[in-house]
């Protein structure tokens, strides 16, 4: 018996020491800071502690655009990570990056991992799936825009905090009341192109671009200078002129203003929940994104923002097994439900949504289900399932410039959107030619 202990003892010690040496490292580059960065680190830590074969190393590489550019530069230098977070506007760019990415369905297949693409919510999955039905990247942080409300600010202005804000017409009336009460920031926004042109178009079931918003072919042309879009941007331009809409920047600069209690209404991602819940010292609420009453088919459905996880080519078979294990971990109902509840991002699987409901989260946190309902209440149409355009990040930059000209009063909405369409189409033609 003593001999058995003598033999087993050293082997046991070696087995305990082995994982630290034999672990396969998985490099994961992302774009999150602040509370979201902490939550990603928590996910990675939980995964690493749940098994001993792989060690995921998460690295922040800047904002969404900077992270995409860092990934491209690293691939060219042969130093790419295993997993790269890419925001949704970079999807067409990644799909066109031949030899740079390894489709998720292929990674799962080769690793022998259990993988059911039908487990993912259709409105989320469809954006990252090929026309053949193959999932190319894993939806990670999928959000949709909503209207955040500072209930205390409304009350202070003599407005019922439960006032109807369903339509842009009723929002306009509330902005008038806030302005009359002396409020200095009645409305602000984040991500102006994503919310006020891309989602506006889908929500009103009008095209942002031809060829099913680019899903049906590279020979797409921009179409966001139609009557519905012009009406909305002109209304916002008029509100900006009157001091009822305060422009704070192209990304999410307005988030700080809202969380500090300076602004009454804020159009932003559903994922604003994490920061607002952590920082707001006022009573807040979340409402569906408003729509223009009188537009046939509205409200349809909003579309996703956020990012997905792309697996990069050039890694070892063992690394890909680790990637498959990590992606399956992120998709598990428990992890996904916690992520949804902590952040306000959509649950990417039906099981995670069901678990969240069973856990009583929606009942305990009124409004947190708004984004899910808004995305899934209606079956998406050809022009409301998303937008997939080449050079989309640069096109957004053009749109930002033209919208800023409207907010400053230098252009009317029609002129600005016509110019944005013309300039953007030039980039689409270059992308089409480069992809042939």
N, C-alpha and C positions, 0 to 999 in steps of 0.2 A: 504493500500500500504506500509506503514511504517512497519506493522507487517511482510509482506513478506520479506522485507529487513532484518528485525531482525532475521528471521529464516534462510534465505539463506546465510547471511553473515558468520556466524560461520561454517556452513557446507562447504562453499566454501574454507574457510581457512583450514579446516581439509583435504579436498580433495587435496589441494595444498601440504600439508605436508605429505600426505600418501605415495607417491612414494618413498621418501627417506627411509621410514621405511619398506615398503612392497616389495621393489625391490628384485628380486631373483638374487643372485650373480652367475656368470658363470666364472669358472677359466679356463684360456687359457694359456698353456705353449708353448713357441716357442723358436727358435734358432737364432733370428735375432738381429744384433747389427748395429751400424752405420746408414747410410741412410735408409736401409731396416727396421731397428728397429723403426726409426722415422715414416716411412710410415705405419707400422703395428699399431703403437700407434694412428696415425691419423684415420685409419679405425675404430679402437675400439671406439675412441672418437665420431666419426660421428654416429656410431650405437647407442651408449649410449644416445646421444643427440636426436636421432630420435624417441625414445619411452621411456616410463617410467616404464615398467614392469620388465626389466632386466638390470643388470649392468655387463658387461664383464670386467674382470680384467686380463690384459695381463702380463705375467711374463717371462722374459728371463732366460733360464736354461742352457746356455752354447752353445757349437757348436752342430751340428746335433747328433753326437754320444752321447754327454753328455746329451742332452735333452731326447733322447730315453732311456738311462740308468736311468735318473731321474724319468721318467714316470713309468718304470718297478719297480723301488725301491719303489716308492710312492704307486703303486697298491698293492704290497706285504704288505705294512704297513697300507693299508686301507685309504690312504690319497691322492688318485689319483685326478688329475684335471678332469674337464668335457671334455675338448678338449686338445689333445696332438698332436703337430706337429711332424711328423716322416718322415725322408728323404726316398727317394724311395727305397734304398737298405734295409730298414727295413720292407718293405711291407710283405714279406713272414713270417718274425718273428711275425708281428702283426696278420697276418691271422692265424698263428698257436697258438696264445695266447688265447686259449679257456677260456671263462668266463671273459676275461679282457676287451674286446671291444664290443661295441654295433654297428652293421653295420648302416651306414648312412641311407640306404633305410628304415630300420626299425624305426630309430629315426623319420624320416619324416612321415612315415605312422602312427605311434602311436600319433604323435603330431597333426595329421590332417593338416600338412603343404602341400602347393602346391609344387610338386616336379616332374620334368620331366627329367629323366636321359638322354633322347635323345637330350636335349638342350646342352649337353657338347660335346666338340670336341672329335671325336672318338679316335684319336691318344693319347689324354690325358686320357680320361675316361677309355679306355680299360685296362690300367695298374692297376687301382684300382677297377676293377670289377671282380666278381667271374665268373666261367665258366657257371653259370646259368643266367648271365646277371645282377646280383644284385650289385649295387654300395656299396662297403664296407667302403670307406673313401672318403672325398671330396677333389678333386684336389685343391690345394691352390696356391702354387708357382711352376709352371711347366716351366722348361727352357730346352734349348737344346744348344749344343756347337756351337760356331761360331768362325770366325777368326777376331780378332780386329787388326786394322792397325793404326800405328802412321804415318800419311801421311807426317808430317814435317820431320820425321827421314828418310823416303825414299827420299824425295826431297833433304835433306842435303847430302845424299850419291850419288846423281846424278841419282836417279831412279825415273821414272814416278810414281807418287803416285796412278795412276789408272792402274798400271801394272797388267797383268793377274796373279791371284793367285788362279785359279780354281783348279789346280791339285797339288799334292805334288811334281811332277816333276818341275813345274814352281816355286813353293815355294823354292825348292832346289837351283834353279838358282839365285833367289833373295837373298837368304842367302849367296851365294858365293859373290855376289856383295856388300852386306852389310859388310861382313867380309873384303873384299878387301879394302873397304873405311875406315876401322878402327873402325867400330861400335862394341861396347863391348857386346851388348846383342841383336843379330839379332832376336832370337826367345826364348820365354819362354812359360810356360803353367801352368794352374791350373788343379787340379783334374785329374792327369795323367791316372789312370785306366779308369775313366768314359769317358774321351775324346779319349784316344789313344788305348784303347782296346775294351771297351764296345760299344761306338758309332762307332769306326772304323769298328767293325764287322758288325753292323747293316747297316751302310752306304754302305758297300761292299757286303751286303746280304750273309754273311757267318756266321755260328753259333758261338756264344760265349760259348754255352753249348748245350748238347743234350736235348731231350724232349722239343723241341721248347723253348730253353733257360730257361727251368724249369717250363714253364706254363702248360705243359702236365703231369707233375708228379714229385714226390720227388726223383725218381730213376735217376736223371740227373747227367751227368758227364761233367766236363769242357772241352772245345774244342778250346780255344783261342790260341793254339800253332800251328795253321795251317799256310800255306804258306803266305797268305795275312798279317796276324798279324806279322809273323816273319820278312817279308820284311819291314814292317813299323817300327817296333821297332829297327831293325838293322840300318835302315837309320837314325833314331833319335840318336842311339848310336854313329854312325859315325859323325853326326853333333855335338854331345856333345864333342867328342874327338877333333874336329877341332875348338871348341869355337863358333860354330854357333847356338847351342842350349844350353841355360843356365838353369840348373835345380835349382829351388828355394824352393821346398818343396812339401809335399804331398797334401796339401789342396789348398788354394788360396793365398799363400804367394806372388806369382808372380804378383798378382793384384796391389800391392803397387808399384812394380818396373815399371809396365806398366803405371799406372796413373801418376807416377813421371816423365815420359818421357824417362826412361832409356832403354826401350826395343822397338824394331821396330814392331814386330809381336807377337801376344799373342793369344793362343787358350784358350778360356774360355767360360763360360755360357753366353747366351744372356742376362741374368740378370746382367751382369757386367755393363750394360748401366747406371744404377742409379749412381754408384760410379764414373764411367769414366766421365759421363756428369757433375757431381758435382765437380770433382777434376782436370781433365786434362786441362793443359794450352797449349795444342797443338791441331792441327786439327786432328781429328780421323775419322776412317771409320769402317764399319763392312761388312765383306764378308762371303759368305757361307763357311762352313768347307771344306777344300780341300779333294779331293779323288785321289786315284791312277788310272791314266789313264791306260787302258788295262785290268782292272778287269771287267769281264762280269757282267752286272747288276748294276754297280756303275755309278753314285750315286743313291742309293735307298732312304732311309729316315733315318734321325737321330732319336734318342730316347730321352725320357724326363729324366731330372734330377729334382732336387728340392724336394718338400715334399708335403704330403697331411695331412689333418686333420682327426684324429681318435677320435671317441667319446668313452669315457671310461664307463665301467659298474659301477653300484653301486650308481647312482645318483637318485634324486627324479624325479617324473613325471613333476613337474614344471620346474626343471632345464633342462630337455630334451626339453621342449617346448621352453625354451630360447635358447638352442643350435640350434634347428631347425630354429628359427627366425634369429639367427646370421649367420648361414650357408647360408640361403636364401638371406640375405643381401649381403654377400660376393659374391654371384653368380649373383647378379643383374647386368644388362648390364652397367649401369652408373658407379657403384663401380668397376666392373671388368675391364672396359675400362680404367678407370683412373689408376688402379693398373698396367695394361699392359703398359700404356704409361709412367708412372713414373719409372717403374723398369726394363722393358725389358723382364719380364716373359711373357709367352704366355697367350693370353686370353683363359680362360678355357671354354668359351661358344662361339658359332658361333655368337650370338647376340652382344657380346662385341667386337668381331673382326669387324663385320659389322659397329657398331657404331663408332669405331676408324677410320675406312676408311671414313665414312661419315663426321666425324669431321675434316678430312684433315690431320690427324697426319702423316700418312705414306708419304704423298706428302711433308709435311713440314720437316720431319726428315728422309731423305733418308737412307735406310739400315735397318730401324727398322722392316721391314716386312720380312727380310731375314729368321729369325728363323721360322716364321709361315709357309712360303712357303716350307722351307726345311723339316718341319715335315709333311706337308699335301699334297705335290705335287703328291706323289705316295701312293697308298694303301699299308699299311704295310703287310709284308709277315710273315710267321711263325717265322722267325729268325730276323725280324726287328721291331717287335711291342714292344719289351722291354725284360727285364731280371728279372726273379723272382726266387731267390735262397735263401735257408736257410743259416744262418751265413754269409750273404753276406758282412757285414761290416768287419768281420774278414778275409774273403777271399781277400777283397780289401787291407787289411794290408799286407797280403802275397805278393800280386801282387806288392805293393809299394816297398817292400824289394827287390824283384827280379829285378824290373825295375831300382832301384838305383844301383844294381850291373852292369847293362848294361851301365848306364850313367857314372859310374866311370871306366869302361873298365875292370872290373873284370870278366865279363861273356859275351858271345855272346848272341844274342837274342834267338836263338833256345834253348840253355841250360837253360837260365833263365825262359823262358815260359814253357818249359817241367817241370821244378821243381815247378813252381807256380801251374801248373795243378795238379801235383801229390799231393802237399801239400793241395791244396784246395779241392781235391776230398775226402781226409780223413775227412775234416770238413763236407762235404755234406753227407757222410755216417753216421756220428754221428747224424746229424740233422735228417736224414731220420729215424734212429732207435728211436730217442727220440720222433718223431712225430707219431709213430705207437701205 
